[in-house]
Amino acid sequence: MQNTEAHPESVTGRLASYLERHKDLITTSWVERVRNSLAVPTAFMTQPEIIDHIPDIFDAIIRALRQPRDDAAREQIQETSAQHVVVRWQKAYDLYAVLREIALLRTEFIYQLRLFEETHPEFGMTQRLFASATIHRILDHVMSDSTDKFLKLTQGKTKSRRQIGRASC
């Protein structure tokens, strides 16, 4: 089997290491963005509750940058997205708030990608396209999986209410 892992000294490997080293800073910045968003109801949540499953999403992005052909990252994202949405559902988030959180995470990653580009002139067009497409692909999966799970939760709630209504007739 062919080794598909990015060499740690490759520019993509260095980007993954850069993101890993800046994980706390990026997460803190994202939490600030989320807390400042009127669309995301975080007033009664602690920082650990907000951060919740974000480290898993973060790790999946780093893993996908290092191992582009690793299907385990996709499976990890599906599971993580589902868990994240269930927690947000319990916190009375609506779908827009869940998607807004993910959009703010995308903004933070793209900002960090730009900072990395500025300090690494060897980060050429091919590497930029790969890194950007990888980050967007992972976050698109998170959005898609989150939407799917949220809609299933909503349908389940609607069915439960219908069943309760029928039972009381």
C-alpha positions as CSV (number, residue, x, y, z in Angstrom):
1,M,0.0,0.0,0.0
2,Q,1.3,3.4,-0.9
3,N,2.1,5.9,1.8
4,T,-0.2,9.0,1.2
5,E,0.9,11.0,4.2
6,A,2.3,14.4,3.5
7,H,6.0,14.6,4.4
8,P,6.3,16.7,7.6
9,E,8.8,19.0,5.8
10,S,6.6,19.5,2.8
11,V,4.8,22.8,2.7
12,T,1.4,21.0,3.3
13,G,3.0,19.1,6.2
14,R,4.3,22.4,7.6
15,L,0.8,23.9,7.3
16,A,-0.7,21.0,9.2
17,S,2.0,21.5,11.9
18,Y,1.3,25.3,11.9
19,L,-2.4,24.7,12.5
20,E,-1.7,22.2,15.2
21,R,0.7,24.6,17.0
22,H,-1.9,27.4,16.8
23,K,-4.9,25.2,17.8
24,D,-5.5,27.0,21.1
25,L,-5.2,30.5,19.5
26,I,-7.5,29.6,16.6
27,T,-10.0,28.0,18.9
28,T,-10.0,31.0,21.2
29,S,-10.4,33.4,18.3
30,W,-13.3,31.2,17.0
31,V,-15.0,31.3,20.4
32,E,-14.8,35.1,20.4
33,R,-16.3,35.2,16.9
34,V,-19.1,32.9,18.1
35,R,-19.8,34.8,21.3
36,N,-20.0,38.0,19.2
37,S,-22.5,36.6,16.8
38,L,-26.1,37.5,17.5
39,A,-27.1,34.4,15.6
40,V,-25.5,32.0,18.0
41,P,-27.1,31.7,21.5
42,T,-24.1,31.3,23.7
43,A,-25.0,33.6,26.6
44,F,-25.7,30.7,29.0
45,M,-22.9,28.5,27.8
46,T,-19.5,28.0,29.3
47,Q,-16.4,28.1,27.0
48,P,-16.0,24.3,27.2
49,E,-19.6,23.9,26.2
50,I,-19.1,26.1,23.2
51,I,-15.8,24.4,22.2
52,D,-17.4,21.0,22.6
53,H,-16.6,19.0,19.4
54,I,-14.5,21.7,17.6
55,P,-11.1,20.0,18.5
56,D,-12.3,16.9,16.7
57,I,-13.2,18.9,13.6
58,F,-9.8,20.7,13.9
59,D,-8.0,17.3,14.1
60,A,-9.9,16.0,11.0
61,I,-8.7,19.0,9.0
62,I,-5.1,18.5,10.2
63,R,-5.4,14.8,9.4
64,A,-6.8,15.4,5.9
65,L,-3.9,17.8,5.2
66,R,-1.4,15.2,6.2
67,Q,-3.2,12.1,4.8
68,P,-5.4,13.3,1.9
69,R,-6.6,9.8,1.0
70,D,-7.6,8.7,4.5
71,D,-11.3,7.8,4.6
72,A,-11.2,7.6,8.4
73,A,-11.3,11.5,8.5
74,R,-14.7,11.4,6.7
75,E,-16.1,8.9,9.1
76,Q,-14.7,10.9,12.0
77,I,-16.4,14.1,10.7
78,Q,-19.8,12.3,10.3
79,E,-19.7,11.1,13.9
80,T,-18.4,14.4,15.3
81,S,-21.0,16.5,13.4
82,A,-23.8,14.3,14.6
83,Q,-22.7,14.6,18.2
84,H,-22.2,18.3,17.9
85,V,-25.7,18.8,16.5
86,V,-27.3,16.7,19.3
87,V,-25.6,18.9,21.9
88,R,-26.6,22.1,20.1
89,W,-30.2,20.7,19.8
90,Q,-30.3,20.2,23.5
91,K,-29.1,23.8,24.0
92,A,-32.1,25.0,21.9
93,Y,-30.0,26.1,18.9
94,D,-31.8,26.4,15.6
95,L,-30.2,25.2,12.3
96,Y,-29.1,28.7,11.4
97,A,-27.1,29.0,14.6
98,V,-25.4,25.6,14.0
99,L,-24.5,26.6,10.5
100,R,-23.3,30.0,11.6
101,E,-20.9,28.4,14.0
102,I,-19.4,26.3,11.2
103,A,-19.2,29.3,8.9
104,L,-17.3,31.2,11.6
105,L,-14.9,28.2,12.0
106,R,-14.4,28.3,8.2
107,T,-13.6,32.1,8.4
108,E,-11.0,31.4,11.1
109,F,-9.3,28.6,9.1
110,I,-9.2,30.6,5.9
111,Y,-7.7,33.6,7.9
112,Q,-5.0,31.3,9.3
113,L,-4.4,29.9,5.9
114,R,-3.8,33.4,4.6
115,L,-1.4,34.2,7.6
116,F,0.5,31.0,6.7
117,E,0.8,32.0,3.1
118,E,2.3,35.4,4.0
119,T,5.1,33.8,5.9
120,H,5.8,30.9,3.6
121,P,6.5,32.1,0.1
122,E,7.2,28.6,-1.1
123,F,3.5,27.9,-0.5
124,G,2.6,27.9,-4.2
125,M,-0.7,27.9,-6.1
126,T,-1.0,24.1,-6.1
127,Q,-0.4,23.8,-2.3
128,R,-2.8,26.7,-1.7
129,L,-5.5,25.1,-3.8
130,F,-5.1,21.7,-2.1
131,A,-5.1,23.2,1.4
132,S,-8.1,25.5,0.7
133,A,-10.0,22.7,-1.0
134,T,-9.3,20.3,1.9
135,I,-10.4,22.7,4.5
136,H,-13.6,23.6,2.6
137,R,-14.3,19.9,1.9
138,I,-14.1,19.0,5.5
139,L,-16.2,21.9,6.6
140,D,-18.7,21.3,3.8
141,H,-19.1,17.7,5.1
142,V,-19.6,19.1,8.6
143,M,-22.3,21.5,7.3
144,S,-24.0,18.8,5.3
145,D,-23.9,16.2,8.1
146,S,-25.0,18.7,10.7
147,T,-28.0,19.8,8.5
148,D,-29.0,16.2,7.9
149,K,-28.8,15.3,11.6
150,F,-30.6,18.5,12.6
151,L,-33.4,17.8,10.1
152,K,-33.8,14.3,11.4
153,L,-34.0,15.6,15.0
154,T,-36.6,18.1,13.9
155,Q,-38.7,15.4,12.1
156,G,-38.4,13.2,15.2
157,K,-39.7,16.0,17.3
158,T,-42.6,16.7,14.9
159,K,-43.5,13.0,14.8
160,S,-43.5,12.9,18.5
161,R,-45.8,15.8,18.8
162,R,-48.1,14.3,16.2
163,Q,-48.2,11.0,18.0
164,I,-49.0,12.8,21.3
165,G,-51.7,14.8,19.6
166,R,-53.3,11.6,18.2
167,A,-53.1,9.8,21.5
168,S,-55.0,12.6,23.3
169,C,-57.9,12.6,20.8
